[in-house]
Amino acid sequence: MSVIESLLKVIGPFDRIEKSPTCLLGRPECSDVEPCRAHRRWKAIALEVTEFFRSTTAVDLLRSEHSAPGAR
């Protein structure tokens, strides 16, 4: 696997980030049709997390670490 692979490809075999997120409140069924009380807000956050892993590579993380204030 290359360092230019998205983080989603790297962690995909170990985590189910891209698949529909589990219910934040632990309900076995939680969807747009039958949402829990947290569903709408959690869905938006889960989509942002998925997009972060899809659009970020290890190189991106290394670059941002070196450009952060106080980086060596």
C-alpha positions in Angstrom: 0.0 0.0 0.0 1.3 3.4 -0.9 1.5 6.5 1.3 -0.6 8.3 -1.3 -3.5 6.0 -0.6 -6.4 7.6 1.2 -6.7 6.8 4.9 -10.0 5.2 4.1 -8.2 2.6 2.0 -5.6 2.0 4.7 -8.1 1.5 7.5 -10.9 0.1 5.5 -10.0 -3.6 6.1 -10.1 -2.9 9.9 -13.0 -0.6 10.3 -16.4 -0.1 8.7 -16.2 3.7 8.4 -17.7 3.9 4.9 -20.6 1.6 5.6 -23.7 3.0 7.2 -22.8 4.2 10.7 -24.1 2.4 13.7 -26.8 4.1 15.8 -25.2 6.4 18.2 -27.8 5.4 20.8 -27.4 1.7 20.1 -30.6 1.0 18.3 -30.5 -2.0 16.0 -32.5 -0.1 13.4 -31.8 3.5 12.8 -32.3 5.2 9.5 -33.7 8.3 7.8 -37.1 6.6 7.8 -37.0 5.5 11.5 -34.4 7.8 13.1 -33.3 7.9 16.7 -33.2 11.3 18.5 -29.5 11.7 17.5 -29.7 10.4 14.0 -29.8 13.6 11.9 -27.0 15.3 13.8 -24.9 12.2 14.0 -25.4 11.4 10.3 -24.0 14.7 9.3 -20.9 14.2 11.6 -20.4 10.7 10.3 -20.4 11.9 6.7 -17.8 14.5 7.6 -15.6 11.9 9.2 -16.0 9.6 6.2 -15.0 12.4 3.9 -12.0 13.2 6.0 -10.7 9.6 5.7 -11.6 9.5 2.0 -9.8 12.7 1.1 -6.8 12.5 3.4 -3.6 10.6 2.9 -0.7 9.8 5.2 1.4 12.3 3.2 -1.3 15.0 4.0 -0.9 14.2 7.8 2.9 14.4 7.6 2.8 17.7 5.7 0.4 19.3 8.2 2.5 18.0 11.1 5.7 19.6 9.7 3.9 22.9 9.0 2.2 23.2 12.4 3.4 25.9 14.8 6.2 24.5 17.0 6.9 21.6 14.6 10.6 20.5 14.3 
